[in-house]
């Protein structure tokens, strides 16, 4: 059931998530890659999502932090440990 919430939220929010990522890294192809990687990473880990609202928050946060990490990686700044995925 939690995978369904995650998938439904991803499909519904895909454009908004792409805009969030694109605003951070200013690269539409890179933003799409981040979007897909974030979704696959969350889907594989099978987070116990209880609602679509929770899935929305999880996806938004994952895309935002992945985008920030990518921006820092390109600039050569060290990554903050609280933003790095396990």
C-alpha positions as CSV (number, residue, x, y, z in Angstrom):
1,X,0.0,0.0,0.0
2,X,2.8,2.5,0.8
3,X,4.3,1.9,-2.6
4,X,1.0,2.9,-4.2
5,X,1.0,6.2,-2.2
6,X,4.5,6.9,-3.3
7,X,3.9,6.1,-7.0
8,X,0.6,8.1,-7.1
9,X,2.2,11.1,-5.5
10,X,5.2,10.9,-7.8
11,X,3.0,10.8,-10.9
12,X,0.8,13.7,-9.6
13,X,3.7,15.9,-8.5
14,X,6.3,15.1,-11.2
15,X,6.2,18.5,-12.9
16,X,6.4,20.4,-9.6
17,X,9.3,18.2,-8.4
18,X,11.1,18.9,-11.7
19,X,10.7,22.6,-11.2
20,X,12.0,22.4,-7.7
21,X,15.1,20.5,-8.8
22,X,15.6,22.7,-11.9
23,X,15.5,25.9,-9.8
24,X,18.3,24.5,-7.6
25,X,20.6,23.1,-10.3
26,X,19.6,25.1,-13.4
27,X,19.8,22.1,-15.6
28,X,16.6,20.5,-16.9
29,X,18.2,17.2,-17.9
30,X,20.0,17.0,-14.6
31,X,16.8,17.8,-12.8
32,X,15.0,15.0,-14.5
33,X,17.8,12.6,-13.5
34,X,17.6,13.7,-9.9
35,X,13.8,13.3,-10.0
36,X,14.0,9.7,-11.2
37,X,16.9,8.7,-9.0
38,X,15.1,10.1,-5.9
39,X,11.9,8.2,-6.7
40,X,13.7,4.9,-7.4
41,X,15.8,5.2,-4.2
42,X,12.7,5.8,-2.1
43,X,10.7,3.1,-3.9
44,X,13.4,0.5,-3.4
45,X,13.8,1.2,0.3
46,X,10.0,0.8,0.8
47,X,9.5,3.5,3.3
48,X,6.4,2.9,5.4
49,X,4.3,5.7,3.9
50,X,0.8,5.9,5.4
51,X,-0.8,8.5,3.2
52,X,-0.4,10.4,-0.1
53,X,0.3,13.6,1.9
54,X,3.2,11.9,3.6
55,X,4.5,10.5,0.3
56,X,4.3,14.1,-1.1
57,X,6.4,15.4,1.7
58,X,9.0,12.6,1.4
59,X,9.4,13.0,-2.3
60,X,9.7,16.8,-2.1
61,X,12.3,16.6,0.6
62,X,14.3,13.9,-1.2
63,X,14.3,15.8,-4.5
64,X,15.3,19.1,-2.7
65,X,18.2,17.5,-0.9
66,X,19.4,15.5,-3.9
67,X,19.4,18.7,-5.9
68,X,21.3,20.6,-3.3
69,X,23.8,17.8,-3.1
70,X,24.3,17.8,-6.8
71,X,24.8,21.6,-6.9
72,X,27.4,21.3,-4.1
73,X,29.1,18.4,-5.9
74,X,29.4,20.5,-9.1
75,X,30.8,23.4,-7.1
76,X,33.3,21.3,-5.2
77,X,31.9,22.0,-1.8
78,X,31.9,19.3,0.8
79,X,28.5,17.6,1.4
80,X,26.8,18.0,4.7
81,X,26.3,14.6,6.3
82,X,22.7,15.2,7.2
83,X,21.9,15.5,3.4
84,X,23.8,12.4,2.2
85,X,21.7,9.2,1.6
86,X,22.8,6.0,3.2
